[in-house]
Amino acid sequence: MLCFFNLAGAVYDPDVKGLEMPSLVEARLEAARYIGEVIRDRPNLVWAGEEVRVEVTDHRQLVLFTIIVLGVDAPASPRSNRS
């Protein structure tokens, strides 16, 4: 199955090539790897004030599933520590 791994939310980066996946289970694992790489390479996105999402779609651009990452400060934590 052809899947597209679109980055959305704090940034928008649509997948225009897609990736042939053997199953939906494998597509879910690939999406988790992808969002992990995004967060590793650009951790500031988690704190940009908006969620970071990977929306996985099929060849018709129908959403199959979404992974959402969102950083939330606790009310008691000082905001100045987010540097």
N, C-alpha and C positions, 0 to 999 in steps of 0.2 A: 504494500500500500504506500502511496506517495503522501508524505506528510510535510507540512511547512511549519517551521518553528519561528514564530513571529515574536519579537521582543516588543512589549508595549508598556504603557504606564508612564513612568518617569522619563522614558525615552521611547521612541518608536523606530524600530528597525525591522521592516518586513523581510521575510525570507522569500526571495524570488526564484530560487532554484529548487528547494525541497530536497527531501532525502527519502529514498525508497527504504521502507521498514518492513521486516518480516511479519510483524504483528503489532497490535495496539499496546501490548505489554512492553515490547521493545521500544516503542515510541515514547511511552511514559518514562522509561529509564533514560532514554536519550534526552528528553526534556529536562529531567532532573540534573543530568550532567551539564547540560547547556546553561541552565540558570546558575548552577554552581560556578561555572567558569566566568560568567558575567559578573557575579558578585565578587569573585576572587580578583578579577582584573579591574573592576570599577566599584569598589565598596561604597563610595560616596553616593551611588544611586539609591542605596537602601535608606539613606537619610535625606533624600532630596525632597521629602514632603509628600511624595506620591508613591504608590506601590510600584513594584517592578513585576511584570508578568511575562510569562511565556505562554502564548496562545497557540496551541497546535491545531492546525486545520488540515482538511483533506484537499484533494485536487479541485473541489468545488468551492473551496474557502469556507466550508462549514466547520465551526469550532468543534473539535473532538474532546478537548479538555484544556484546562488552564492551570498553571502553577503560579501562585501569587506569593511574593515576598514583600514584607513591610516592616520597617523598623519603627518601633513605638517607644518613646521615652516614658518611664514611669513618672507619675505626677510629683513624686518626691525627689527626683533626680535633677540636679542643676543642669540647665541647658548649656551652660558654658563649657561643660566637659565633652561636648560633641566634636571638638576640633579634629 
